[in-house]
Amino acid sequence: MDLIMTDFLTPSDREKLKTWSQSLKIEYRFKFRASIIWKLQVEQLSVTEVADKLETTSKTVRKWRHRFLEKGTKGLLDAPRSGSPQTFTLSQHCELIALACDQPQTEGESGGSWTVDELTLEELDQEFKAWCDDRNRQSITIKWQFTTANACIKLHSLYPKLTVEN
């Protein structure tokens, strides 16, 4: 049987949890986590009762209870993730947000609003155009490794062999 949490909330923690669990403007994951602690702490429900009310598992309730007991309300925030570093720099992230705030120039399947795929393609298109403009401005030429005649000699195995019949 799961134990009910004893009341040890500070007034500021209590206010934060109340605000987060009842807010309509906070991200759902934070609202959900705060609701778990609110129901355990203030409503004095057991882990299984909270899991039933919030339609989640007891394991999830215990996880957030444990994180809250260890770190307080800071424990309800996302933990740092391992893995590959960020793909976008901060400035690229800001540019993408600015782009997303503009209306798309053509209305596609999304009906005049951006989809993730459209945003990514639009940003890549803008970056490619900027790269081309920069290269053209600098008059950068391409240095080919060999001539067409050398290509035929070096890549002869890729070309079909033709024989002429008389």
C-alpha positions, 0 to 999 in steps of 0.5 A, a space after each residue: 500500500 502506498 503511503 500518503 504524503 505528510 504536509 510539509 509544503 512551504 507557503 511558496 511551494 503551495 502557491 506555486 503548485 496551486 498556480 501550476 496545477 490550475 493554470 491554463 497557460 502553462 505547458 501541460 507536462 508541468 500542469 500534470 506534474 504539479 497536479 500529481 503533487 497537489 493531489 498527494 499533498 493537499 488532497 491527501 490521496 494515495 498514489 493509486 488514487 492519484 494515478 486513477 484520477 489523472 489516468 496515469 500509472 502509479 509508477 509515474 506518480 511515484 517518479 514525480 513524488 520522488 523528484 519533488 521530495 528530492 528537489 522541491 518544485 525544481 524537481 518538477 522541471 525537465 531534467 537535462 537530457 543526455 545525447 547529441 548536442 543541440 542541432 540549432 544555435 540560439 540565433 538559428 532558433 530565434 530566426 526559426 521562431 521569427 519565420 514561424 511568426 510570419 504567414 507562409 507566402 503560399 497557402 498549401 495543405 496547411 491552410 495558411 499556417 506553417 507545418 514543421 516540414 514547411 518551416 524546415 524547408 522554408 528555412 533551408 531554402 532561405 539559408 541556401 539562397 543566402 549561401 548562393 548569394 554570398 558565393 556569387 558576391 565573392 565570385 567563388 569558382 569551383 575547382 574541378 579535379 579533372 577534365 571531361 577527357 580525364 573523366 572518360 579515362 578514369 571512369 571508363 568502367 562506368 561507361 558502356 562499351 559500344 561497338 560499331 557494326 558495319 
